[in-house]
């Protein structure tokens, strides 16, 4: 593997010029910003990323409990992706892949520094400043960039969004249940959690955060950013805190759904999505904006969500843990009412957005994502660019998919599920085209396919590792020696 380059040299790698963006431009102040002149072919990008929204929690994916007319309209006017994956059944590793275009184990964010499945407050670990994120690529291509919502890739200053290519940040540094008033942390963490803070850029402005109004405030910040940058290309990453447990909604939505607080939160996210789409139309940039709607992992077994018709829950390498209800909409470019069942992933957004922006992914390091423009635009005969997709949980490779076939691997070591129960897992082969719920093991009927998938799994072990076996192409996460809490209570 080639040696990593620094960010200054990254400009030479991707072959684009630098474009510094004044924060005033992102915040809507009076200072002039570069307009779209010279960037006419560069589309805007918006990623709306929910937390613990299940595969079956949207009307357009089969929900009978939740009213989601705006997201359903996105699907009617764009394309549903029914085999679209995140790379983990839990938050931090999933988000690391979206930002870097890589499997979480490649960038060492598959677990925290003490073996936890996600990063906790005051974590030593975080997204390495040497990684090149989707935001940095687009920023260098002349885009205004903002992250509004839950980050969860490290809460120390060197790991926060402003250090990873975002001009502006407003949101929570980790999950909404990680404050002292929310839950008892595992004893091995040996920490006293600070109140959950709300940040603007790198300054705490509220602690503990008032969660009932978070979705509304995120939406208002997002609309403000869109209005301020309507005349230039922009990238908005909107990772909602909700409907992660404990789910909250504002007064206008609280108690109004048929599915308790979880349903209330989902329906407010739908309303938020509608406001954003309406603003794009009002500003005349609807046809120039690609909007992606997805979830960071499956619904939790205790949160109120549904992964139907998929099996299992958040934290699992069954389909219910890692297949995301994904929609892409771009009027005039993506045909209305389409569906793609080709395998694709959040890792693919980085190289795809880079190509659409007229540049490319970094060439000095391995990027696992692929350019999926043919799938997005519904080109005739378009197929998944992935030979294989790998399902990891924490440090272990648990399954591999190629085409219609998914093999759950035989695990010699003790294996853990999300609730920490130990078990041993037998080898199981499923035909996902015929058995999306993974009910019938057909391994004995297809020994040749099992052999092929085992060979693909061995490639992943050599490349990025498995269990205690280190891969030859892993990169280190960022580490700090003495992490400090962001704040004590401001109240």
Secondary structure, DSSP 8 states (H G I E B T S, - for coil): ------HHHHHHHHT-------HHHHHT-SS----STT-TT--EEEEEEESS--TTSSGGGT-SS---HHHHHHHHHSEEEEEEE-S-SSHHHHHHHHHHSS-TTTTT-SS-TTS-SS--TT-SEE--TTS--HHHHHHHTT-EEEEES---S--SGGGSGGGGT-SEEEEESS-TT-STTT----GGG-------EEEETTEEEEES--GGGHHHHHHHHHHHHHHHTTTS-EEEEEE--TTSSS----TTTTT-SSSHHHHHHHHHHHHHHHHHHHHHHHTT-GGGEEEEEEESS---TTTS---TTS-S-TT-SSHHHHEEEEEEE-TTTS-TTEEE-S-EETTHHHHHHHHHTT----SSS-------HHHHTT-TT---S-S-EEEEETTEEEEEEETTEEEE---SS-EE-TT--EE----EEEETTT-TT-----GGG-HHHHHHHHHHHHHHHHHHEETTEE-TT----EE-SS---S-----
